[in-house]
Amino acid sequence: MSRNTESPVDVEEAIARIDSRGAKIRREQLDRTLSQLQADGELTADQRMAVERLSERLVDRLLAVPRSSLEDAAKTADDERIETAMTLFE
């Protein structure tokens, strides 16, 4: 594990990649689920909003740990951990 006094790896970029990947997957799965629900019958605006909020909360909760880990890595200049996250979330 590399530990420097100053991290040359951009942790904000790594977090942005995580967020972008999560948003992409959320949107794909949300569209798929809403299409299935609508095919089964009428979906009210309230039901649609509830499903959308659920998808947002799930993604936020699932990505909270990687985000926190990257913030910790930035504080300790753990470039290896940051680079790994950037690779995983391309």
Distance bins in CASP14 RR format, pairs under 12 A and 6 or more apart:
PFRMAT RR
TARGET T0000
AUTHOR 0000-0000-0000
RMODE 2
METHOD distances of the structure
MODEL  1
1 73 0 0 0 0 1 0 0 0 0 0 0
1 76 0 0 0 0 1 0 0 0 0 0 0
1 77 0 0 0 0 0 1 0 0 0 0 0
1 78 1 0 0 1 0 0 0 0 0 0 0
1 79 0 0 0 0 1 0 0 0 0 0 0
1 80 1 0 1 0 0 0 0 0 0 0 0
1 81 1 0 0 1 0 0 0 0 0 0 0
1 82 0 0 0 0 0 1 0 0 0 0 0
1 83 0 0 0 0 0 1 0 0 0 0 0
1 84 0 0 0 0 0 1 0 0 0 0 0
2 8 0 0 0 0 0 1 0 0 0 0 0
2 9 0 0 0 0 1 0 0 0 0 0 0
2 73 0 0 0 0 0 1 0 0 0 0 0
2 76 0 0 0 0 0 1 0 0 0 0 0
2 77 1 0 0 1 0 0 0 0 0 0 0
2 78 1 0 0 1 0 0 0 0 0 0 0
2 79 1 0 1 0 0 0 0 0 0 0 0
2 80 1 0 1 0 0 0 0 0 0 0 0
2 81 0 0 0 0 1 0 0 0 0 0 0
2 82 0 0 0 0 1 0 0 0 0 0 0
2 83 0 0 0 0 1 0 0 0 0 0 0
2 84 0 0 0 0 0 1 0 0 0 0 0
3 73 0 0 0 0 1 0 0 0 0 0 0
3 75 0 0 0 0 0 1 0 0 0 0 0
3 76 1 0 0 1 0 0 0 0 0 0 0
3 77 1 0 1 0 0 0 0 0 0 0 0
3 78 1 0 0 1 0 0 0 0 0 0 0
3 79 0 0 0 0 1 0 0 0 0 0 0
3 80 0 0 0 0 1 0 0 0 0 0 0
3 81 0 0 0 0 0 1 0 0 0 0 0
3 82 0 0 0 0 0 1 0 0 0 0 0
4 73 0 0 0 0 0 1 0 0 0 0 0
4 74 0 0 0 0 0 1 0 0 0 0 0
4 76 0 0 0 0 1 0 0 0 0 0 0
4 77 1 0 1 0 0 0 0 0 0 0 0
4 78 0 0 0 0 1 0 0 0 0 0 0
4 79 1 0 0 1 0 0 0 0 0 0 0
4 80 0 0 0 0 0 1 0 0 0 0 0
4 82 0 0 0 0 0 1 0 0 0 0 0
5 75 0 0 0 0 0 1 0 0 0 0 0
5 76 0 0 0 0 1 0 0 0 0 0 0
5 77 1 0 0 1 0 0 0 0 0 0 0
5 78 0 0 0 0 0 1 0 0 0 0 0
5 79 0 0 0 0 0 1 0 0 0 0 0
6 74 0 0 0 0 0 1 0 0 0 0 0
6 75 0 0 0 0 0 1 0 0 0 0 0
6 76 0 0 0 0 0 1 0 0 0 0 0
6 77 1 0 0 1 0 0 0 0 0 0 0
6 78 0 0 0 0 0 1 0 0 0 0 0
6 79 0 0 0 0 1 0 0 0 0 0 0
7 13 0 0 0 0 0 1 0 0 0 0 0
7 14 0 0 0 0 0 1 0 0 0 0 0
7 70 0 0 0 0 0 1 0 0 0 0 0
7 71 0 0 0 0 0 1 0 0 0 0 0
7 72 0 0 0 0 0 1 0 0 0 0 0
7 73 1 0 0 1 0 0 0 0 0 0 0
7 74 1 0 1 0 0 0 0 0 0 0 0
7 75 0 0 0 0 1 0 0 0 0 0 0
7 76 0 0 0 0 1 0 0 0 0 0 0
7 77 1 0 1 0 0 0 0 0 0 0 0
7 78 1 0 0 1 0 0 0 0 0 0 0
7 79 1 0 1 0 0 0 0 0 0 0 0
7 80 0 0 0 0 0 1 0 0 0 0 0
7 81 0 0 0 0 1 0 0 0 0 0 0
7 82 1 0 0 1 0 0 0 0 0 0 0
7 83 0 0 0 0 0 1 0 0 0 0 0
8 74 0 0 0 0 0 1 0 0 0 0 0
8 77 0 0 0 0 1 0 0 0 0 0 0
8 78 0 0 0 0 0 1 0 0 0 0 0
8 79 1 0 0 1 0 0 0 0 0 0 0
8 80 0 0 0 0 0 1 0 0 0 0 0
8 82 0 0 0 0 1 0 0 0 0 0 0
8 83 0 0 0 0 0 1 0 0 0 0 0
9 15 0 0 0 0 0 1 0 0 0 0 0
9 17 0 0 0 0 0 1 0 0 0 0 0
9 70 0 0 0 0 1 0 0 0 0 0 0
9 73 0 0 0 0 1 0 0 0 0 0 0
9 74 0 0 0 0 1 0 0 0 0 0 0
9 77 0 0 0 0 1 0 0 0 0 0 0
9 78 0 0 0 0 1 0 0 0 0 0 0
9 79 1 0 1 0 0 0 0 0 0 0 0
9 80 0 0 0 0 1 0 0 0 0 0 0
9 81 0 0 0 0 1 0 0 0 0 0 0
9 82 1 0 1 0 0 0 0 0 0 0 0
9 83 1 0 1 0 0 0 0 0 0 0 0
9 84 0 0 0 0 0 1 0 0 0 0 0
9 85 0 0 0 0 1 0 0 0 0 0 0
9 86 1 0 0 1 0 0 0 0 0 0 0
9 87 0 0 0 0 0 1 0 0 0 0 0
10 16 0 0 0 0 1 0 0 0 0 0 0
10 17 0 0 0 0 1 0 0 0 0 0 0
10 70 0 0 0 0 0 1 0 0 0 0 0
10 73 0 0 0 0 0 1 0 0 0 0 0
10 74 0 0 0 0 1 0 0 0 0 0 0
10 79 0 0 0 0 0 1 0 0 0 0 0
10 82 1 0 0 1 0 0 0 0 0 0 0
10 83 0 0 0 0 0 1 0 0 0 0 0
10 85 0 0 0 0 0 1 0 0 0 0 0
10 86 0 0 0 0 1 0 0 0 0 0 0
11 17 0 0 0 0 0 1 0 0 0 0 0
11 18 0 0 0 0 0 1 0 0 0 0 0
11 66 0 0 0 0 0 1 0 0 0 0 0
11 67 0 0 0 0 1 0 0 0 0 0 0
11 68 0 0 0 0 0 1 0 0 0 0 0
11 69 0 0 0 0 0 1 0 0 0 0 0
11 70 1 0 1 0 0 0 0 0 0 0 0
11 71 1 0 0 1 0 0 0 0 0 0 0
11 72 0 0 0 0 1 0 0 0 0 0 0
11 73 1 0 0 1 0 0 0 0 0 0 0
11 74 1 1 0 0 0 0 0 0 0 0 0
11 75 0 0 0 0 1 0 0 0 0 0 0
11 76 0 0 0 0 0 1 0 0 0 0 0
11 77 0 0 0 0 1 0 0 0 0 0 0
11 78 0 0 0 0 1 0 0 0 0 0 0
11 79 0 0 0 0 1 0 0 0 0 0 0
11 81 0 0 0 0 1 0 0 0 0 0 0
11 82 1 0 1 0 0 0 0 0 0 0 0
11 83 0 0 0 0 0 1 0 0 0 0 0
11 85 0 0 0 0 1 0 0 0 0 0 0
11 86 0 0 0 0 1 0 0 0 0 0 0
12 18 0 0 0 0 0 1 0 0 0 0 0
12 19 0 0 0 0 0 1 0 0 0 0 0
12 67 0 0 0 0 0 1 0 0 0 0 0
12 70 0 0 0 0 1 0 0 0 0 0 0
12 71 0 0 0 0 1 0 0 0 0 0 0
12 74 0 0 0 0 1 0 0 0 0 0 0
12 82 0 0 0 0 0 1 0 0 0 0 0
12 85 0 0 0 0 0 1 0 0 0 0 0
12 86 0 0 0 0 0 1 0 0 0 0 0
13 19 0 0 0 0 0 1 0 0 0 0 0
13 20 0 0 0 0 0 1 0 0 0 0 0
13 70 0 0 0 0 0 1 0 0 0 0 0
13 74 0 0 0 0 0 1 0 0 0 0 0
13 82 0 0 0 0 1 0 0 0 0 0 0
13 83 0 0 0 0 0 1 0 0 0 0 0
13 85 0 0 0 0 1 0 0 0 0 0 0
13 86 1 0 0 1 0 0 0 0 0 0 0
13 89 0 0 0 0 0 1 0 0 0 0 0
13 90 0 0 0 0 0 1 0 0 0 0 0
14 20 0 0 0 0 0 1 0 0 0 0 0
14 21 0 0 0 0 0 1 0 0 0 0 0
14 63 0 0 0 0 0 1 0 0 0 0 0
14 66 0 0 0 0 1 0 0 0 0 0 0
14 67 0 0 0 0 1 0 0 0 0 0 0
14 69 0 0 0 0 1 0 0 0 0 0 0
14 70 1 0 1 0 0 0 0 0 0 0 0
14 71 0 0 0 0 1 0 0 0 0 0 0
14 73 0 0 0 0 1 0 0 0 0 0 0
14 74 0 0 0 0 1 0 0 0 0 0 0
14 78 0 0 0 0 0 1 0 0 0 0 0
14 79 0 0 0 0 0 1 0 0 0 0 0
14 80 0 0 0 0 0 1 0 0 0 0 0
14 81 0 0 0 0 1 0 0 0 0 0 0
14 82 1 0 1 0 0 0 0 0 0 0 0
14 83 0 0 0 0 1 0 0 0 0 0 0
14 84 0 0 0 0 1 0 0 0 0 0 0
14 85 1 0 1 0 0 0 0 0 0 0 0
14 86 1 0 1 0 0 0 0 0 0 0 0
14 87 0 0 0 0 1 0 0 0 0 0 0
14 88 0 0 0 0 1 0 0 0 0 0 0
14 89 1 0 0 1 0 0 0 0 0 0 0
14 90 0 0 0 0 0 1 0 0 0 0 0
15 21 0 0 0 0 0 1 0 0 0 0 0
15 22 0 0 0 0 0 1 0 0 0 0 0
15 63 0 0 0 0 1 0 0 0 0 0 0
15 64 0 0 0 0 0 1 0 0 0 0 0
15 66 0 0 0 0 1 0 0 0 0 0 0
15 67 1 0 1 0 0 0 0 0 0 0 0
15 68 0 0 0 0 1 0 0 0 0 0 0
15 69 0 0 0 0 0 1 0 0 0 0 0
15 70 1 0 1 0 0 0 0 0 0 0 0
15 71 1 0 0 1 0 0 0 0 0 0 0
15 72 0 0 0 0 0 1 0 0 0 0 0
15 73 0 0 0 0 0 1 0 0 0 0 0
15 74 0 0 0 0 1 0 0 0 0 0 0
15 82 0 0 0 0 1 0 0 0 0 0 0
15 85 0 0 0 0 1 0 0 0 0 0 0
15 86 0 0 0 0 1 0 0 0 0 0 0
15 89 0 0 0 0 1 0 0 0 0 0 0
16 22 0 0 0 0 0 1 0 0 0 0 0
16 23 0 0 0 0 0 1 0 0 0 0 0
16 63 0 0 0 0 0 1 0 0 0 0 0
16 67 0 0 0 0 0 1 0 0 0 0 0
16 70 0 0 0 0 0 1 0 0 0 0 0
16 85 0 0 0 0 0 1 0 0 0 0 0
16 86 0 0 0 0 1 0 0 0 0 0 0
16 89 0 0 0 0 1 0 0 0 0 0 0
16 90 0 0 0 0 0 1 0 0 0 0 0
17 23 0 0 0 0 0 1 0 0 0 0 0
17 24 0 0 0 0 0 1 0 0 0 0 0
17 63 0 0 0 0 0 1 0 0 0 0 0
17 66 0 0 0 0 0 1 0 0 0 0 0
17 67 0 0 0 0 0 1 0 0 0 0 0
17 70 0 0 0 0 1 0 0 0 0 0 0
17 82 0 0 0 0 0 1 0 0 0 0 0
17 83 0 0 0 0 0 1 0 0 0 0 0
17 84 0 0 0 0 0 1 0 0 0 0 0
17 85 1 0 0 1 0 0 0 0 0 0 0
17 86 1 0 1 0 0 0 0 0 0 0 0
17 87 0 0 0 0 1 0 0 0 0 0 0
17 88 0 0 0 0 1 0 0 0 0 0 0
17 89 1 0 1 0 0 0 0 0 0 0 0
17 90 1 0 0 1 0 0 0 0 0 0 0
18 24 0 0 0 0 0 1 0 0 0 0 0
18 25 0 0 0 0 0 1 0 0 0 0 0
18 59 0 0 0 0 0 1 0 0 0 0 0
18 60 0 0 0 0 0 1 0 0 0 0 0
18 62 0 0 0 0 1 0 0 0 0 0 0
18 63 1 0 1 0 0 0 0 0 0 0 0
18 64 0 0 0 0 0 1 0 0 0 0 0
18 65 0 0 0 0 0 1 0 0 0 0 0
18 66 1 0 1 0 0 0 0 0 0 0 0
18 67 1 0 0 1 0 0 0 0 0 0 0
18 68 0 0 0 0 0 1 0 0 0 0 0
18 69 0 0 0 0 1 0 0 0 0 0 0
18 70 1 0 0 1 0 0 0 0 0 0 0
18 71 0 0 0 0 0 1 0 0 0 0 0
18 82 0 0 0 0 0 1 0 0 0 0 0
18 84 0 0 0 0 0 1 0 0 0 0 0
18 85 1 0 0 1 0 0 0 0 0 0 0
18 86 0 0 0 0 1 0 0 0 0 0 0
18 87 0 0 0 0 0 1 0 0 0 0 0
18 88 0 0 0 0 1 0 0 0 0 0 0
18 89 1 0 1 0 0 0 0 0 0 0 0
18 90 0 0 0 0 0 1 0 0 0 0 0
19 25 0 0 0 0 0 1 0 0 0 0 0
19 26 0 0 0 0 0 1 0 0 0 0 0
19 56 0 0 0 0 0 1 0 0 0 0 0
19 59 0 0 0 0 1 0 0 0 0 0 0
19 60 0 0 0 0 1 0 0 0 0 0 0
19 62 0 0 0 0 0 1 0 0 0 0 0
19 63 1 0 0 1 0 0 0 0 0 0 0
19 64 0 0 0 0 0 1 0 0 0 0 0
19 66 0 0 0 0 1 0 0 0 0 0 0
19 67 1 0 0 1 0 0 0 0 0 0 0
19 70 0 0 0 0 0 1 0 0 0 0 0
19 85 0 0 0 0 0 1 0 0 0 0 0
19 89 0 0 0 0 1 0 0 0 0 0 0
20 26 0 0 0 0 0 1 0 0 0 0 0
20 27 0 0 0 0 0 1 0 0 0 0 0
20 59 0 0 0 0 0 1 0 0 0 0 0
20 63 0 0 0 0 0 1 0 0 0 0 0
20 86 0 0 0 0 0 1 0 0 0 0 0
20 89 1 0 0 1 0 0 0 0 0 0 0
20 90 0 0 0 0 1 0 0 0 0 0 0
21 27 0 0 0 0 0 1 0 0 0 0 0
21 28 0 0 0 0 0 1 0 0 0 0 0
21 59 0 0 0 0 1 0 0 0 0 0 0
21 62 0 0 0 0 0 1 0 0 0 0 0
21 63 0 0 0 0 1 0 0 0 0 0 0
21 66 0 0 0 0 0 1 0 0 0 0 0
21 85 0 0 0 0 0 1 0 0 0 0 0
21 86 0 0 0 0 0 1 0 0 0 0 0
21 87 0 0 0 0 0 1 0 0 0 0 0
21 88 0 0 0 0 1 0 0 0 0 0 0
21 89 1 0 1 0 0 0 0 0 0 0 0
21 90 1 0 0 1 0 0 0 0 0 0 0
22 28 0 0 0 0 1 0 0 0 0 0 0
22 29 0 0 0 0 1 0 0 0 0 0 0
22 30 0 0 0 0 0 1 0 0 0 0 0
22 55 0 0 0 0 0 1 0 0 0 0 0
22 56 0 0 0 0 0 1 0 0 0 0 0
22 58 0 0 0 0 1 0 0 0 0 0 0
22 59 1 0 1 0 0 0 0 0 0 0 0
22 60 0 0 0 0 1 0 0 0 0 0 0
22 61 0 0 0 0 0 1 0 0 0 0 0
22 62 0 0 0 0 1 0 0 0 0 0 0
22 63 1 0 0 1 0 0 0 0 0 0 0
22 64 0 0 0 0 0 1 0 0 0 0 0
22 66 0 0 0 0 0 1 0 0 0 0 0
22 67 0 0 0 0 0 1 0 0 0 0 0
22 88 0 0 0 0 0 1 0 0 0 0 0
22 89 0 0 0 0 1 0 0 0 0 0 0
23 29 0 0 0 0 0 1 0 0 0 0 0
23 30 0 0 0 0 0 1 0 0 0 0 0
23 55 0 0 0 0 0 1 0 0 0 0 0
23 56 0 0 0 0 1 0 0 0 0 0 0
23 59 1 0 0 1 0 0 0 0 0 0 0
23 60 0 0 0 0 0 1 0 0 0 0 0
23 63 0 0 0 0 1 0 0 0 0 0 0
23 89 0 0 0 0 0 1 0 0 0 0 0
24 30 0 0 0 0 0 1 0 0 0 0 0
24 31 0 0 0 0 0 1 0 0 0 0 0
24 59 0 0 0 0 0 1 0 0 0 0 0
24 89 0 0 0 0 0 1 0 0 0 0 0
24 90 0 0 0 0 0 1 0 0 0 0 0
25 31 0 0 0 0 0 1 0 0 0 0 0
25 32 0 0 0 0 0 1 0 0 0 0 0
25 55 0 0 0 0 1 0 0 0 0 0 0
25 58 0 0 0 0 0 1 0 0 0 0 0
25 59 1 0 0 1 0 0 0 0 0 0 0
25 62 0 0 0 0 1 0 0 0 0 0 0
25 63 0 0 0 0 0 1 0 0 0 0 0
25 89 0 0 0 0 0 1 0 0 0 0 0
26 32 0 0 0 0 0 1 0 0 0 0 0
26 33 0 0 0 0 0 1 0 0 0 0 0
26 34 0 0 0 0 0 1 0 0 0 0 0
26 51 0 0 0 0 0 1 0 0 0 0 0
26 52 0 0 0 0 1 0 0 0 0 0 0
26 53 0 0 0 0 0 1 0 0 0 0 0
26 54 0 0 0 0 0 1 0 0 0 0 0
26 55 1 0 1 0 0 0 0 0 0 0 0
26 56 1 0 0 1 0 0 0 0 0 0 0
26 57 0 0 0 0 0 1 0 0 0 0 0
26 58 1 0 0 1 0 0 0 0 0 0 0
26 59 1 0 1 0 0 0 0 0 0 0 0
26 60 0 0 0 0 1 0 0 0 0 0 0
26 61 0 0 0 0 0 1 0 0 0 0 0
26 62 0 0 0 0 1 0 0 0 0 0 0
26 63 0 0 0 0 1 0 0 0 0 0 0
27 33 0 0 0 0 0 1 0 0 0 0 0
27 34 0 0 0 0 0 1 0 0 0 0 0
27 52 0 0 0 0 1 0 0 0 0 0 0
27 55 0 0 0 0 1 0 0 0 0 0 0
27 56 0 0 0 0 0 1 0 0 0 0 0
27 59 0 0 0 0 1 0 0 0 0 0 0
28 34 0 0 0 0 0 1 0 0 0 0 0
28 35 0 0 0 0 0 1 0 0 0 0 0
28 55 0 0 0 0 0 1 0 0 0 0 0
28 59 0 0 0 0 0 1 0 0 0 0 0
29 35 0 0 0 0 0 1 0 0 0 0 0
29 36 0 0 0 0 0 1 0 0 0 0 0
29 51 0 0 0 0 0 1 0 0 0 0 0
29 52 0 0 0 0 0 1 0 0 0 0 0
29 54 0 0 0 0 0 1 0 0 0 0 0
29 55 1 0 0 1 0 0 0 0 0 0 0
29 56 0 0 0 0 0 1 0 0 0 0 0
29 58 0 0 0 0 1 0 0 0 0 0 0
29 59 0 0 0 0 1 0 0 0 0 0 0
29 62 0 0 0 0 0 1 0 0 0 0 0
30 36 0 0 0 0 0 1 0 0 0 0 0
30 37 0 0 0 0 0 1 0 0 0 0 0
30 48 0 0 0 0 1 0 0 0 0 0 0
30 49 0 0 0 0 0 1 0 0 0 0 0
30 50 0 0 0 0 0 1 0 0 0 0 0
30 51 1 0 0 1 0 0 0 0 0 0 0
30 52 1 0 0 1 0 0 0 0 0 0 0
30 53 0 0 0 0 0 1 0 0 0 0 0
30 54 0 0 0 0 1 0 0 0 0 0 0
30 55 1 0 1 0 0 0 0 0 0 0 0
30 56 0 0 0 0 1 0 0 0 0 0 0
30 58 0 0 0 0 0 1 0 0 0 0 0
30 59 0 0 0 0 1 0 0 0 0 0 0
31 37 0 0 0 0 0 1 0 0 0 0 0
31 38 0 0 0 0 0 1 0 0 0 0 0
31 48 0 0 0 0 0 1 0 0 0 0 0
31 51 0 0 0 0 0 1 0 0 0 0 0
31 52 0 0 0 0 0 1 0 0 0 0 0
31 55 0 0 0 0 0 1 0 0 0 0 0
32 38 0 0 0 0 0 1 0 0 0 0 0
32 39 0 0 0 0 0 1 0 0 0 0 0
32 51 0 0 0 0 0 1 0 0 0 0 0
32 55 0 0 0 0 0 1 0 0 0 0 0
33 39 0 0 0 0 0 1 0 0 0 0 0
33 40 0 0 0 0 0 1 0 0 0 0 0
33 43 0 0 0 0 0 1 0 0 0 0 0
33 47 0 0 0 0 0 1 0 0 0 0 0
33 48 0 0 0 0 0 1 0 0 0 0 0
33 50 0 0 0 0 0 1 0 0 0 0 0
33 51 1 0 0 1 0 0 0 0 0 0 0
33 52 0 0 0 0 1 0 0 0 0 0 0
33 54 0 0 0 0 1 0 0 0 0 0 0
33 55 1 0 0 1 0 0 0 0 0 0 0
33 58 0 0 0 0 0 1 0 0 0 0 0
34 40 0 0 0 0 0 1 0 0 0 0 0
34 41 0 0 0 0 0 1 0 0 0 0 0
34 43 1 0 0 1 0 0 0 0 0 0 0
34 44 0 0 0 0 0 1 0 0 0 0 0
34 45 0 0 0 0 0 1 0 0 0 0 0
34 47 0 0 0 0 1 0 0 0 0 0 0
34 48 1 0 0 1 0 0 0 0 0 0 0
34 49 0 0 0 0 0 1 0 0 0 0 0
34 50 0 0 0 0 0 1 0 0 0 0 0
34 51 1 0 0 1 0 0 0 0 0 0 0
34 52 0 0 0 0 1 0 0 0 0 0 0
34 54 0 0 0 0 0 1 0 0 0 0 0
34 55 0 0 0 0 1 0 0 0 0 0 0
35 41 0 0 0 0 0 1 0 0 0 0 0
35 43 0 0 0 0 1 0 0 0 0 0 0
35 48 0 0 0 0 0 1 0 0 0 0 0
35 51 0 0 0 0 0 1 0 0 0 0 0
36 43 0 0 0 0 1 0 0 0 0 0 0
36 51 0 0 0 0 0 1 0 0 0 0 0
37 43 1 0 1 0 0 0 0 0 0 0 0
37 44 0 0 0 0 0 1 0 0 0 0 0
37 47 1 0 0 1 0 0 0 0 0 0 0
37 48 0 0 0 0 1 0 0 0 0 0 0
37 50 0 0 0 0 0 1 0 0 0 0 0
37 51 1 0 0 1 0 0 0 0 0 0 0
37 52 0 0 0 0 0 1 0 0 0 0 0
38 44 0 0 0 0 0 1 0 0 0 0 0
38 47 0 0 0 0 1 0 0 0 0 0 0
38 48 0 0 0 0 1 0 0 0 0 0 0
38 51 0 0 0 0 0 1 0 0 0 0 0
40 47 0 0 0 0 0 1 0 0 0 0 0
41 47 0 0 0 0 0 1 0 0 0 0 0
42 48 0 0 0 0 0 1 0 0 0 0 0
43 49 0 0 0 0 0 1 0 0 0 0 0
43 50 0 0 0 0 0 1 0 0 0 0 0
43 51 0 0 0 0 1 0 0 0 0 0 0
43 52 0 0 0 0 0 1 0 0 0 0 0
44 50 0 0 0 0 1 0 0 0 0 0 0
44 51 0 0 0 0 0 1 0 0 0 0 0
45 51 0 0 0 0 0 1 0 0 0 0 0
45 52 0 0 0 0 0 1 0 0 0 0 0
46 52 0 0 0 0 0 1 0 0 0 0 0
46 53 0 0 0 0 0 1 0 0 0 0 0
47 53 0 0 0 0 0 1 0 0 0 0 0
47 54 0 0 0 0 0 1 0 0 0 0 0
48 54 0 0 0 0 0 1 0 0 0 0 0
48 55 0 0 0 0 0 1 0 0 0 0 0
49 55 0 0 0 0 0 1 0 0 0 0 0
49 56 0 0 0 0 0 1 0 0 0 0 0
50 56 0 0 0 0 0 1 0 0 0 0 0
50 57 0 0 0 0 0 1 0 0 0 0 0
51 57 0 0 0 0 0 1 0 0 0 0 0
51 58 0 0 0 0 0 1 0 0 0 0 0
52 58 0 0 0 0 0 1 0 0 0 0 0
52 59 0 0 0 0 0 1 0 0 0 0 0
53 59 0 0 0 0 0 1 0 0 0 0 0
53 60 0 0 0 0 0 1 0 0 0 0 0
54 60 0 0 0 0 0 1 0 0 0 0 0
54 61 0 0 0 0 0 1 0 0 0 0 0
55 61 0 0 0 0 0 1 0 0 0 0 0
55 62 0 0 0 0 0 1 0 0 0 0 0
56 62 0 0 0 0 0 1 0 0 0 0 0
56 63 0 0 0 0 0 1 0 0 0 0 0
57 63 0 0 0 0 0 1 0 0 0 0 0
57 64 0 0 0 0 0 1 0 0 0 0 0
58 64 0 0 0 0 0 1 0 0 0 0 0
59 66 0 0 0 0 0 1 0 0 0 0 0
59 67 0 0 0 0 0 1 0 0 0 0 0
60 66 0 0 0 0 0 1 0 0 0 0 0
60 67 0 0 0 0 1 0 0 0 0 0 0
61 67 0 0 0 0 0 1 0 0 0 0 0
61 68 0 0 0 0 0 1 0 0 0 0 0
63 69 0 0 0 0 0 1 0 0 0 0 0
63 70 0 0 0 0 0 1 0 0 0 0 0
63 85 0 0 0 0 0 1 0 0 0 0 0
63 88 0 0 0 0 0 1 0 0 0 0 0
63 89 0 0 0 0 1 0 0 0 0 0 0
64 70 0 0 0 0 0 1 0 0 0 0 0
64 71 0 0 0 0 0 1 0 0 0 0 0
65 71 0 0 0 0 0 1 0 0 0 0 0
65 72 0 0 0 0 0 1 0 0 0 0 0
65 85 0 0 0 0 0 1 0 0 0 0 0
66 72 0 0 0 0 0 1 0 0 0 0 0
66 73 0 0 0 0 0 1 0 0 0 0 0
66 81 0 0 0 0 0 1 0 0 0 0 0
66 82 0 0 0 0 0 1 0 0 0 0 0
66 84 0 0 0 0 0 1 0 0 0 0 0
66 85 1 0 0 1 0 0 0 0 0 0 0
66 86 0 0 0 0 0 1 0 0 0 0 0
66 88 0 0 0 0 1 0 0 0 0 0 0
66 89 1 0 0 1 0 0 0 0 0 0 0
67 73 0 0 0 0 0 1 0 0 0 0 0
67 74 0 0 0 0 0 1 0 0 0 0 0
67 82 0 0 0 0 0 1 0 0 0 0 0
67 85 0 0 0 0 1 0 0 0 0 0 0
67 89 0 0 0 0 0 1 0 0 0 0 0
68 74 0 0 0 0 0 1 0 0 0 0 0
68 75 0 0 0 0 0 1 0 0 0 0 0
68 81 0 0 0 0 0 1 0 0 0 0 0
68 85 0 0 0 0 0 1 0 0 0 0 0
69 75 0 0 0 0 0 1 0 0 0 0 0
69 76 0 0 0 0 0 1 0 0 0 0 0
69 78 0 0 0 0 1 0 0 0 0 0 0
69 81 1 0 0 1 0 0 0 0 0 0 0
69 82 0 0 0 0 1 0 0 0 0 0 0
69 84 0 0 0 0 0 1 0 0 0 0 0
69 85 1 0 0 1 0 0 0 0 0 0 0
69 88 0 0 0 0 0 1 0 0 0 0 0
70 76 0 0 0 0 0 1 0 0 0 0 0
70 78 0 0 0 0 1 0 0 0 0 0 0
70 79 0 0 0 0 0 1 0 0 0 0 0
70 80 0 0 0 0 0 1 0 0 0 0 0
70 81 1 0 0 1 0 0 0 0 0 0 0
70 82 1 0 0 1 0 0 0 0 0 0 0
70 83 0 0 0 0 0 1 0 0 0 0 0
70 84 0 0 0 0 1 0 0 0 0 0 0
70 85 1 0 1 0 0 0 0 0 0 0 0
70 86 0 0 0 0 1 0 0 0 0 0 0
70 88 0 0 0 0 0 1 0 0 0 0 0
70 89 0 0 0 0 0 1 0 0 0 0 0
71 78 0 0 0 0 0 1 0 0 0 0 0
71 81 0 0 0 0 0 1 0 0 0 0 0
71 82 0 0 0 0 0 1 0 0 0 0 0
71 85 0 0 0 0 0 1 0 0 0 0 0
72 78 1 0 0 1 0 0 0 0 0 0 0
72 81 0 0 0 0 1 0 0 0 0 0 0
72 82 0 0 0 0 0 1 0 0 0 0 0
72 85 0 0 0 0 0 1 0 0 0 0 0
73 79 1 0 0 1 0 0 0 0 0 0 0
73 80 0 0 0 0 1 0 0 0 0 0 0
73 81 1 0 1 0 0 0 0 0 0 0 0
73 82 1 0 1 0 0 0 0 0 0 0 0
73 83 0 0 0 0 1 0 0 0 0 0 0
73 84 0 0 0 0 1 0 0 0 0 0 0
73 85 1 0 0 1 0 0 0 0 0 0 0
73 86 0 0 0 0 0 1 0 0 0 0 0
74 81 0 0 0 0 1 0 0 0 0 0 0
74 82 1 0 0 1 0 0 0 0 0 0 0
74 85 0 0 0 0 0 1 0 0 0 0 0
75 81 0 0 0 0 0 1 0 0 0 0 0
75 82 0 0 0 0 0 1 0 0 0 0 0
76 82 0 0 0 0 0 1 0 0 0 0 0
77 83 0 0 0 0 0 1 0 0 0 0 0
78 84 0 0 0 0 1 0 0 0 0 0 0
78 85 0 0 0 0 0 1 0 0 0 0 0
79 85 0 0 0 0 0 1 0 0 0 0 0
79 86 0 0 0 0 0 1 0 0 0 0 0
80 86 0 0 0 0 0 1 0 0 0 0 0
80 87 0 0 0 0 0 1 0 0 0 0 0
81 87 0 0 0 0 0 1 0 0 0 0 0
81 88 0 0 0 0 0 1 0 0 0 0 0
82 88 0 0 0 0 0 1 0 0 0 0 0
82 89 0 0 0 0 0 1 0 0 0 0 0
83 89 0 0 0 0 0 1 0 0 0 0 0
83 90 0 0 0 0 0 1 0 0 0 0 0
84 90 0 0 0 0 0 1 0 0 0 0 0
END
